[in-house]
């Protein structure tokens, strides 16, 4: 496996001095450190020295990076399992989504599940938290990239009778991020140390297309389609080519407003 371009660790439980000593051998990376408070917390975010990354902001739970070469936002997160921690994260994502038009990716230990099947036992299942999290995904049209490998990413490592496993770590992306990286894959790596499975996000750059726009066949079944089509055709300049361009752009905008992100809906149905 190639050396990753980025890495993120949460709950390092390391002070600034300790983190600096431990990370001295990572000569190939620039690293942003959020030190722990007492015996809890701590974040490390590293990126290849050949990549230009701007740290927009950081807190005890989120490091917001912006890879200059890619023009998309990377949010590396650790969500504290308390009610306040989860609520703070949900509010942050809603606010960020409303104010941001750039593609973005959220990755890390989010300490929440989206369905009953993401926990091996129904004991102590926080249904309200589950519903609030799934509502966030729907409202912000976020796509869960899933993961190849073990289904659960966290385990309390107890014996069989008291064993609890959950899928707490995940990668969420905006619709336009998914369109830029349609072949992105997440791997749940083996749980070799600690109680979490590392996530590996593998990106495949989207090949440049020849500039054509895809019309979906179901558009024609919509009663508003023809009215909107002729409205754009009438408002366009007299040139046939200009009319085609105006209709294309107008219909694509209409479909996005009415149906949202088709990739998002397909992903949710597949899951």
Secondary structure, DSSP 8 states (H G I E B T S, - for coil): ----SEEEEE-----HHHHHHHTTT-TTEEEEEE--BTTB--EEEEEETTS-EEEEEE-SSEEEEEETTTTEEEEEEE--SSHHHHHHHHHHHHHHHHH--S-EEEEEE----SSGGGBS--TT--HHHHHHHHHHHHHTT-EE---EE-S--EE----GGG--EE--EEEEE-HHHHHHTTT-EEEE----SSSB--EEEE--------S-----GGGGGSHHHHHHHHHHHHHS-SSHHHHHHHHHHHHHHHHHHHH--HHHHHHHHH-
